[in-house]
Amino acid sequence: MQPSKTRWAQAAERITNMTKVAFLGLGVMGYPMAGHLQAAGHQVTVYNRTTSKAEAWVAEHGGAMGKTPEEAAKGAEIVLACVGNDDDLRNVCTGEGGAFHGMSEGAIFVDHTTVSAKVTYELYDVAKAQGVAFVDAPISGGQAGAENGVLSIMCGGDQAAYDTAEPVMQVYSKICRRIGESGAGQLTKMSNQIAIAGVVQGLSEALHFAEKAGLDGRAVVEVISQGAAGSWQMVNRHETMLDDHFDYGFAVDWMRKDLGICLDEANDNGASLPLTALVDQFYKDVQKLGGGRWDTSSLFKRLRALD
């Protein structure tokens, strides 16, 4: 509707310089992302389920802290969230003390959590009914990407709301793009996780094969990374994999959560994901080895454990 577009257009002009924002969820991703916003001059109020984490953030970065998502969201033009899963997101949005209860008409909620498209559609409709915009904006780039402010952000939602929120998200991203209507960001993130699963398994098998063949894995990667086999995973993870270090980034428990979302969506839309389903089971094996908190490159450790 035209009044909403006008309101968001006016907000976009303010956001170009500074705006009042709330950030909900201060995990390994949210903590540095909120820090980038404060450093860029925005007025940031944070909320975290574990209060001590929010207190530590305020002590380090300044800004303010809300005791509930609702309190943090009051007066904010944009509320951003990066929490755990569908249930966490519902709770932080519409539960007791949820952010939606504190948001004013015309405000924008930006969800950086990786969740199902179903909960995205649900919350988009709830937000719209109370005059609030909802943008699904899952992120890729891991903890290092968040700390260095170079995340990839894939977005879904109304164009006007996205245009208003984009300058805020650009603070911690190297690319931020609207893919389509509500849910398009989450569906794109599913494509991202599907691609990563196959790449990490392929790299793990290549390094395992090189070891079994008596080759120097580092020398092998130095050569093959310059050709068609090259990937971000190969360049950034091969050494830690060979050194048996798996505490660099996104945990296996979270990857299995994400792959479960992918497989559920594929079941609904008819997509065939045989490799994704197989790699999901390999990650289940990693969990059985006690590696739920190891990073996703631990598929290589699974292969070594089979020896």
MOCORSUL-V842969 format. One record per pair of residues at least 6 apart in sequence whose C-alpha atoms are under 7 Angstrom apart, sorted by the first residue. I is the first residue (numbers start at 1). J is the second residue. Records with the same first field share a line. If there is no record, write none. Layout:
I->J  J
This chain:
4->106
5->160
7->106
8->106  160  161  164
9->164
11->164
12->164
15->167
16->167
18->41  42
19->42  43  77
20->42  43  44  76  77
21->42  43  44  45  76  77  78  79
22->44  45  46  72  73  76  78  79  80
23->34  45  46  47  79  80  81
24->46  47  48  69  80  81  82
25->47  48  81  82  83
26->48  53
28->143
29->143  146
30->82
32->146  147
33->146  172
35->61
36->171  172
37->171
38->44  61  63
43->63
44->63  64
45->63  64  65  66  72
46->54  64  65  66  72
47->54  65  66  67  68  69  72
48->54
54->65
58->64  65
65->72
66->72
68->97
69->92  97  98  99
70->97  98  99  100  101  102
71->102
73->79  99  102  103
74->102  103
75->103  104
77->107  108
78->107  108  109
79->108  109  110
80->109  110  111
81->110  111  112  113
82->111  112  113
83->89  113
84->113
85->114  115
86->115  116  119
91->98
92->98  99
93->99  100
94->100
105->130  131  132
106->131  132  133
107->132  133
108->132  133  134  161
109->133  134  135
110->134  135  136  137
111->135  136  137  138
112->136  137  138  139
113->138
114->138  186
115->186
116->186  261
117->183  186  187
120->136  183
121->182  183
124->134
127->133  134
133->161
134->157
135->155  156  157  162  182
136->155  156  157  182  183  185  186
137->153  154  155  156  185
138->153  154  155  185  186  189
139->151  152  153  154
140->151  152  153
141->151  152
142->249  250
143->249
145->151
146->172
149->171  172  173
150->172  173  174
151->172  173  174  175
152->173  174  175  176
153->173  175  176  177
154->176  177  178  179  185  188  189
155->177  178  179  184  185
156->178  179  180  181  182  183  184  185
157->180  181  182
158->181
170->176
179->185
190->262
193->259
194->276
197->276  279
198->275  276
200->233  297
201->299
203->234
204->299  300
207->217
208->303
210->217
211->217
224->230
225->231  234  235
240->246
241->297  300
246->294  295  297  298
247->294  295
248->295
249->295
250->295  296
251->292  293  294  295  296
252->283  292  293  294  295  296
253->292  293
256->280  283
259->280
266->272
283->299
286->292  299  302
